[in-house]
Amino acid sequence: MSEVTIHTGLSFKDYRRANFFLLYRRNMTRGMLVLGVLLILGTVVLYFVRPEYYSSFPILPIALGAAMVLLPPLSLLRSSKKNYFGDARLREKFTYKLDRERIQVLGESFDTTFSWKKLYKFEVSDHWVLLWQNAQMALLIPKRDVTEGQIQRLKDIAGKHPGVRTKY
């Protein structure tokens, strides 16, 4: 099987979208979003259906619900901007060279090589190919820069390494 070479780079928009994808795929974050929306809607509906239940407008539960809904994405936007523009390596062009034995990531200012055995998980989502180095850190490859043939070859390679978790 031949080497798969992928040339890519991440714009700020890509980086921000990837961070939102990673944030909202977690059940805890989605649960907090649903609870916040239910808290807001439930409080507003109860206020208008049974106004005698409250002596004044229920600002505290609505503020709590709004915080549950708005703080995660606002915090993520702030940290994404800080991280992306604070680390010049994130703005570089990358070349990924993947073969049966190793994964090589070449940037304009760095060169990293590691074996498939050291890869935590290989994942393909709707918009991303993710090479997870551990449970918290992944190398992001926009799927627009990868052909279907390359994805299939990567799936075949990852499948041949029993220690690598896969998710397609």
Residue pairs with C-beta under 8 A, 6 or more apart in sequence:
1 99
1 100
1 153
1 156
1 157
2 99
2 153
3 97
3 98
3 99
4 96
4 97
4 98
4 99
4 150
4 153
4 154
4 157
5 95
5 96
5 97
5 98
6 94
6 95
6 96
6 98
6 141
6 145
6 146
6 150
7 93
7 94
7 95
7 145
8 93
8 94
8 95
8 96
8 141
8 142
8 145
8 146
9 91
9 92
9 93
9 94
10 18
10 84
10 90
10 91
10 94
10 140
10 142
12 80
12 81
12 84
12 85
14 140
14 142
15 80
15 83
15 84
15 90
15 140
16 76
16 77
16 80
16 81
16 84
17 127
18 128
18 140
19 76
19 79
19 80
20 73
20 76
21 125
21 127
21 128
22 138
23 29
23 72
23 73
23 76
24 30
24 33
29 72
32 68
32 72
33 68
33 69
33 72
35 65
35 68
36 64
36 65
36 66
36 67
36 68
36 69
37 65
37 69
38 65
39 61
39 62
39 64
39 65
39 68
40 61
40 62
40 65
40 66
40 69
43 58
43 61
43 62
43 65
44 62
46 53
46 54
46 58
47 53
47 54
47 57
47 58
83 90
84 90
84 91
85 91
88 109
89 107
89 109
89 110
92 107
92 108
92 109
93 107
93 108
94 105
94 106
94 107
95 105
95 106
95 107
96 103
96 104
96 105
96 106
96 131
96 139
96 141
97 103
97 104
97 106
98 104
98 154
98 157
99 157
100 116
100 157
100 160
101 115
101 116
102 113
102 114
102 115
102 116
103 113
103 114
103 115
103 116
103 119
103 131
104 111
104 112
104 113
105 111
105 112
105 113
105 139
114 133
116 157
116 158
116 161
116 164
117 161
117 163
117 164
118 133
119 131
119 132
119 133
119 158
119 161
119 164
120 132
120 133
120 134
120 135
120 164
120 165
121 130
121 132
121 164
121 165
121 166
121 167
122 130
122 131
122 132
122 154
122 155
122 158
122 164
122 165
122 166
122 167
123 129
123 130
123 132
123 138
123 166
123 167
123 168
124 130
124 143
124 151
124 154
124 155
124 167
124 168
125 143
126 143
127 142
127 143
127 144
128 140
128 141
128 142
128 143
129 141
129 142
129 143
129 146
129 151
129 154
130 138
130 139
130 140
130 141
131 138
131 139
131 141
132 138
132 139
132 165
133 139
143 151
146 154
155 166
155 168
158 164
158 166
159 166
